[in-house]
Amino acid sequence: MLPLLAPPLLAIPFPAFDPVLVSIGPFAIRWYALAYIVGLLGGWWLTRRLVSNPSLWGGTAPMQPADLDDALLWIALGVILGGRLGFVLVYNFDYYAAHPLDALMVWRGGMSFHGGFLGAVVAMVLFARSRGISVLSLFDLVAATVPIGLFLGRIANFVNGELWGRVADVPWAVIFPTGGPEPRHPSQLYQAGLEGLLLFAVGMIAVRMGALRRPGLVAALFATLYGIVRIIGEMFRQPDPQLGFFAFGLTMGMILSVPMILAGLWFIRRALVTPPRG
């Protein structure tokens, strides 16, 4: 690791955020929970808008807005269960093996994107089959809107002062309360820009260019690009202490992103050789 070129006093102090937005008696609404809620509702609203626009599909959409009302619950459960299970099994298995009841305490934090991604995929497959609608088209809709939740989630990570970056000497480095005295990359904000803003812009451009007419294309673009930008973000993010670095300086986030890239590239090719709808 490169030595610091600037003294820590030149770094930006971490703002005094309260991780709890509203507290009523024993109940508290945290920024992280709010990010999940707003992300799901924002995605639901946008998917309804996309389904209601026949010109994007080359004709009638393969599902109705009412279908998305029910799909929201399925996807939310898939994200929460998959995200928590992925974190427990992959990122902190030894701890939860010794404290199994703590695995149920989701309000204490600890979610894996890759686990949530797989949970959402399973939920969407089951839902689409139960309704007789196109699985790939449902994937496309969700992939186009999920960057909203990713952006808000990374902002919530920053507010919570968690998942901070590696030691840095850049002028915008931040001293996080739980990150020691060294200035660090605000990697949560990097990831918010890459995984949230960038992927949302690419997804919307692809939709406007007719990508929804090729089932699976938007979802494949998302999987490929997310894997790439996640690897970039991991270059600045401090790996989880219980895992650390793997061979060649790889992190768990990088390793789990490789299958997403490969699968995404395969599905991009498949979507492009399939005749478009309409």
Secondary structure, 3 states (H helix, E strand, C coil): CCCCCCCHHHCEECCCCCCEEEEECCEEEEHHHHHHHHHHHHHHHHHHHHHCCHHHCCCCCCCCHHHHHHHHHHHHHHHHHHHHHHHHHHHCHHHHHHCHHHHHCHHHCCCCHHHHHHHHHHHHHHHHHHHCCCHHHHHHHHHHHHHHHHHHHHHHHHHCCCCCECECCCCCCEECCCCCCCCECCHHHHHHHHHHHHHHHHHHHHHHCCHHHCCCHHHHHHHHHHHHHHHHHHCCECCCCCCCCCHHHCCHHHHHHHHHHHHHHHHHHHHHHCCCCC
